[in-house]
Structures are given as structure tokens and as C-alpha cells.
Amino acid sequence: MLLKSLEFKRDDGIQVKVTEIPVLKEDEHYFFMLHHHLQFYLKEVFSSNSRAKVYSFRHYMKRRMKWADYQAVFHQEVLKHNA
């Protein structure tokens, strides 16, 4: 799975980084839901008074999605014998 990160400055001048954002095609099943949640999460981070500089979208989605959906989106294949 391909993940991206996003960096921006908030109104208070703090440089903020949002990591672990999955890249999905528009025709994929979870695209709309993730896009919708990403918008809300970025608004929440942008208006936050927290001094944190790094936020994880994956951890946010772990709290918001059903576990089966979360595993379908963020599933990583386990390699046998570290191959």
C-alpha cells in the first residue's frame, strides 16, 4: 500500500505533519469515506491548539472505522521469513 504525508503551517505558525494517509484510486470502495474523514481530520488539526507537530491519520481512522474496514484499507502483507 502506498502512503503519503502532508505538511502545512497552522494559523499559529506551527509546522504540522499528517502522516500515513493511504493513496486510493477514485473508483476504489473506500475512497469516498477516507476522503471525507481526511477533510474532517485536517480541519480538526488545523484548528487545534495542541503543540503536537506530527499526527497520524492511520491512528485516527483506527478509532473511527469498523475493524474489518480498517483492515481492508490498511492491510499489509506479512512476509514469510523476512523475505
C-alpha positions in Angstrom: 0.0 0.0 0.0 1.2 3.5 -0.8 1.0 6.0 2.0 1.6 9.8 1.8 2.2 12.6 4.2 1.1 16.2 4.3 2.9 19.2 5.8 1.5 22.6 6.4 1.6 25.6 8.7 -1.3 26.4 11.0 -2.5 29.8 11.8 -0.3 30.0 14.9 2.8 29.3 12.8 3.5 25.8 13.9 4.6 23.4 11.1 2.4 20.3 11.3 2.8 17.0 9.6 0.0 14.5 9.0 1.4 11.0 8.2 0.1 7.6 7.0 -2.5 8.8 4.5 -3.4 6.0 2.2 -3.4 6.7 -1.6 -6.5 5.2 -3.2 -8.0 5.5 -6.7 -11.3 7.3 -7.1 -13.0 4.1 -8.1 -12.0 2.1 -5.1 -14.6 1.1 -2.5 -13.3 3.2 0.5 -12.1 6.3 -1.4 -15.1 8.5 -0.5 -15.2 7.5 3.1 -11.4 8.2 3.6 -11.6 11.4 1.7 -14.5 12.6 3.9 -12.6 11.6 7.1 -9.4 13.2 5.9 -11.2 16.6 5.4 -12.6 16.5 8.9 -9.3 15.4 10.4 -7.4 18.2 8.6 -9.9 20.8 9.8 -9.6 19.4 13.4 -5.7 19.5 13.2 -5.7 23.0 11.6 -8.0 24.5 14.3 -6.3 22.6 17.2 -4.5 24.4 20.0 -2.3 21.3 20.6 1.5 21.8 20.4 1.9 18.4 18.7 3.8 18.6 15.4 3.1 15.1 14.0 -0.3 13.5 13.6 -1.1 10.0 12.3 -4.1 9.6 10.1 -3.9 5.8 10.5 -4.4 6.1 14.3 -7.3 8.5 13.7 -9.0 6.1 11.3 -8.4 3.2 13.7 -10.7 4.9 16.2 -13.3 5.9 13.5 -13.7 2.9 11.3 -15.1 -0.6 11.9 -12.2 -3.0 12.4 -13.0 -5.1 9.3 -13.0 -1.9 7.1 -9.8 -0.7 8.8 -8.0 -4.0 8.0 -9.3 -3.9 4.4 -7.8 -0.4 3.9 -4.6 -0.6 5.9 -3.8 -4.3 5.4 -0.1 -5.0 4.9 1.0 -8.4 3.8 3.1 -10.4 6.3 6.2 -11.7 4.7 7.4 -15.2 5.5 10.9 -15.5 6.9 11.5 -11.8 6.4 11.7 -12.2 2.7 
